[in-house]
Amino acid sequence: MIRLVLFDIDGTLVHTGHAGTKAFAQTFTHIFGLKHGSEKMKFAGRTDVSLVREFFKIHGVPESRDNFQQFFENYVFWLEHILGHTAGRECAGVRNFIAELLDLPQPPMLGLLTGNIQLGAEIKLRHFGLWDYFVMGGFADDHEERNHIAVAALARGRCVLDAHLQPQEIVVIGDTPFDVKCGKFIGAKTLAVATGGSTFEELLPHHADWTVRDLSQIRAQDICPR
């Protein structure tokens, strides 16, 4: 039985019109006076903390606690502002797939497993009216590396749901090989969806339990059989 389903956000649940990338750039410009470099960075599948650290390294900015704190305090302001002025959309099939999961006779708990910091995740998902579906999650606040964010999500799932929750009772859903890798890292089942950072053909060699072009191509009963 699947008891917990963990969703990535960007490219899996929503497309924000690159609001996160734009908020990064605005924060670096307005707070640190750095106008170049973020356009060369690869954001898909990465964690917020690792991205900031990479940018700091590029420009020789001290990787201090205060600099990280200053960055993220300003980043969430820019993120909310830019989302309000950027066209975005839910990924195909998302809301119906969530509704199907919650309509199962024994519905799994829904959570998040994302490289976003928690407040950034909330800002993005509230913008699309999706935040309240998710009970818990693992975030970049928990760890800089996605595999260990998955470990944190498993531990939190055990705290919220059941101390005896087993990895094979979890499905991790994401749009990049990093999502498949972190799901396998904790022993969870994995569903790769080609709505974001990787194509269907690029995802296939990573051997998720299910690989689909979008969430309209799979039913809740397929991952949560009775």
Phi and psi in degrees as a GROMACS rama.xvg file:
@    title "Ramachandran Plot"
@    xaxis  label "Phi"
@    yaxis  label "Psi"
@TYPE xy
-88.5268  124.35  ILE-2
-112.114  -15.4866  ARG-3
-144.625  129.058  LEU-4
-118.137  123.037  VAL-5
-110.557  123.674  LEU-6
-105.493  135.652  PHE-7
-70.4  168.192  ASP-8
-106.838  -70.1122  ILE-9
-69.8327  120.563  ASP-10
84.4739  -8.42829  GLY-11
-111.247  -51.5312  THR-12
-95.6567  -43.3051  LEU-13
-142.564  158.289  VAL-14
-113.633  121.63  HIS-15
-96.3404  9.74615  THR-16
67.1346  32.1936  GLY-17
62.8093  29.1019  HIS-18
-60.9439  -39.1704  ALA-19
-63.2861  -45.1129  GLY-20
-62.1152  -42.0925  THR-21
-66.5356  -38.1403  LYS-22
-66.8634  -37.1022  ALA-23
-58.3131  -50.9773  PHE-24
-61.6567  -42.905  ALA-25
-64.7749  -38.5682  GLN-26
-66.637  -45.7707  THR-27
-60.2503  -39.3007  PHE-28
-70.3149  -50.8896  THR-29
-80.2198  -29.5385  HIS-30
-98.1746  -37.1817  ILE-31
-111.423  -3.38674  PHE-32
67.5658  26.165  GLY-33
-112.928  115.391  LEU-34
-102.41  -8.45777  LYS-35
-132.543  153.051  HIS-36
123.683  -38.6925  GLY-37
-67.2937  -26.1588  SER-38
-68.3816  -16.4193  GLU-39
-93.8706  -6.56006  LYS-40
-88.1964  145.618  MET-41
-95.3514  116.31  LYS-42
-91.7627  -28.3568  PHE-43
-60.8395  126.511  ALA-44
79.8465  -1.50467  GLY-45
-90.943  166.996  ARG-46
-100.489  150.551  THR-47
-56.0167  -42.9336  ASP-48
-65.9801  -41.6038  VAL-49
-66.9417  -33.7019  SER-50
-67.4843  -44.1639  LEU-51
-63.6554  -42.4987  VAL-52
-60.8193  -42.4796  ARG-53
-60.4975  -43.8018  GLU-54
-65.9449  -40.9629  PHE-55
-59.0695  -42.5808  PHE-56
-63.4503  -42.0916  LYS-57
-57.0648  -38.5015  ILE-58
-105.216  2.98989  HIS-59
70.6909  25.9021  GLY-60
-81.6109  132.084  VAL-61
-56.2284  132.843  PRO-62
-86.0052  57.9455  GLU-63
-89.9134  159.62  SER-64
-57.9635  -41.4817  ARG-65
-64.6797  -39.4183  ASP-66
-68.1317  -39.3789  ASN-67
-64.1951  -44.034  PHE-68
-63.2209  -43.6038  GLN-69
-62.551  -40.7347  GLN-70
-60.2543  -54.0425  PHE-71
-71.0147  -30.5313  PHE-72
-62.1454  -35.9401  GLU-73
-86.5813  -32.2536  ASN-74
-58.8535  -44.3072  TYR-75
-66.4175  -32.3519  VAL-76
-62.9346  -49.7421  PHE-77
-64.8328  -37.7587  TRP-78
-59.9106  -48.7666  LEU-79
-64.6834  -41.0266  GLU-80
-62.842  -47.4798  HIS-81
-68.8016  -37.8681  ILE-82
-58.1149  -34.6816  LEU-83
-70.7974  -11.4397  GLY-84
-125.271  17.0205  HIS-85
-126.204  134.971  THR-86
-71.9385  131.222  ALA-87
-143.543  176.482  GLY-88
-161.301  158.836  ARG-89
-73.6653  150.234  GLU-90
-72.017  152.951  CYS-91
-57.2148  131.231  ALA-92
81.9444  -2.18459  GLY-93
-62.6632  -54.949  VAL-94
-66.2012  -37.0545  ARG-95
-67.8204  -38.3289  ASN-96
-65.5239  -42.2935  PHE-97
-62.2674  -44.1706  ILE-98
-60.774  -40.8166  ALA-99
-63.3819  -42.826  GLU-100
-59.1918  -44.5896  LEU-101
-74.4371  -16.4596  LEU-102
-93.2025  -2.06733  ASP-103
-64.8083  153.379  LEU-104
-56.3721  -37.6029  PRO-105
-125.043  80.3512  GLN-106
-67.1207  139.9  PRO-107
-74.1201  158.734  PRO-108
-74.4059  140.798  MET-109
-103.228  135.853  LEU-110
-142.731  -177.202  GLY-111
-120.048  146.478  LEU-112
-137.876  99.8348  LEU-113
-141.7  153.547  THR-114
-83.4219  -1.36352  GLY-115
-74.372  148.753  ASN-116
-66.263  158.174  ILE-117
-61.6803  -43.2552  GLN-118
-66.8444  -37.2185  LEU-119
-62.8514  -41.9101  GLY-120
-60.4899  -43.5543  ALA-121
-65.0763  -43.1211  GLU-122
-60.129  -45.4922  ILE-123
-63.379  -49.3294  LYS-124
-75.0262  -32.1959  LEU-125
-63.7352  -35.212  ARG-126
-58.2063  -32.9004  HIS-127
-101.403  4.13059  PHE-128
71.1782  29.7936  GLY-129
-112.258  -13.7029  LEU-130
-58.2057  -40.967  TRP-131
-70.9932  -9.16719  ASP-132
-72.7779  -19.3052  TYR-133
-107.058  127.978  PHE-134
-85.8738  -35.4836  VAL-135
-156.637  -175.519  MET-136
177.872  177.141  GLY-137
-117.11  136.013  GLY-138
-135.085  170.963  PHE-139
-64.7164  -18.4996  ALA-140
-63.6429  -27.4345  ASP-141
-77.0956  -38.2539  ASP-142
-166.894  154.273  HIS-143
-76.9822  -26.6749  GLU-144
-99.8663  134.284  GLU-145
-61.1955  -37.381  ARG-146
-58.2298  -38.2157  ASN-147
-82.8909  -20.5304  HIS-148
-64.4965  -38.341  ILE-149
-62.2199  -40.1056  ALA-150
-61.0645  -43.1382  VAL-151
-64.012  -39.2614  ALA-152
-64.8912  -40.1803  ALA-153
-61.841  -45.741  LEU-154
-63.1037  -40.0549  ALA-155
-69.6458  -37.7053  ARG-156
-59.9731  -38.9258  GLY-157
-67.8777  -33.9505  ARG-158
-69.737  -41.0624  CYS-159
-84.0095  -39.271  VAL-160
-99.9511  -57.2344  LEU-161
-170.296  128.763  ASP-162
-61.7647  -19.5001  ALA-163
-101.09  13.3096  HIS-164
-55.5999  128.983  LEU-165
-102.077  147.035  GLN-166
-54.0577  -37.3316  PRO-167
-71.9748  -4.39859  GLN-168
-95.2071  11.5761  GLU-169
-120.817  141.716  ILE-170
-117.615  129.654  VAL-171
-104.909  126.536  VAL-172
-114.741  127.214  ILE-173
-159.726  171.213  GLY-174
-109.334  6.44894  ASP-175
-134.062  163.809  THR-176
-59.3509  -27.4869  PRO-177
-62.5587  -36.7805  PHE-178
-67.949  -41.9549  ASP-179
-63.351  -43.9762  VAL-180
-62.1528  -44.5144  LYS-181
-71.761  -31.9803  CYS-182
-63.2956  -44.9102  GLY-183
-66.7549  -30.0032  LYS-184
-58.5819  -35.1677  PHE-185
-98.5  1.82501  ILE-186
84.3956  17.1019  GLY-187
-84.344  163.91  ALA-188
-76.3443  155.783  LYS-189
-132.717  142.016  THR-190
-125.199  114.572  LEU-191
-97.2501  132.404  ALA-192
-127.792  128.57  VAL-193
-90.7669  51.7639  ALA-194
-107.999  6.01794  THR-195
-140.878  -106.972  GLY-196
-76.4751  -13.1381  GLY-197
-140.278  148.699  SER-198
-78.5005  166.238  THR-199
-56.1928  -43.944  PHE-200
-67.2007  -33.3058  GLU-201
-73.2407  -27.995  GLU-202
-80.9567  -31.8164  LEU-203
-53.0702  -44.4405  LEU-204
-65.2991  -9.79139  PRO-205
-91.4968  -1.76331  HIS-206
55.1793  50.427  HIS-207
-64.0645  162.109  ALA-208
-63.7775  -33.8379  ASP-209
-137.831  139.044  TRP-210
-130.354  124.584  THR-211
-134.643  160.04  VAL-212
-75.0769  -34.631  ARG-213
-159.658  171.859  ASP-214
-75.0182  -5.41808  LEU-215
-75.9826  -12.1934  SER-216
-92.9774  5.41784  GLN-217
-140.382  146.712  ILE-218
-103.81  153.334  ARG-219
-55.8542  -36.9389  ALA-220
-65.8446  -22.2721  GLN-221
-68.975  -35.6896  ASP-222
-97.8897  -16.8247  ILE-223
-126.797  66.2005  CYS-224
-64.5839  151.414  PRO-225
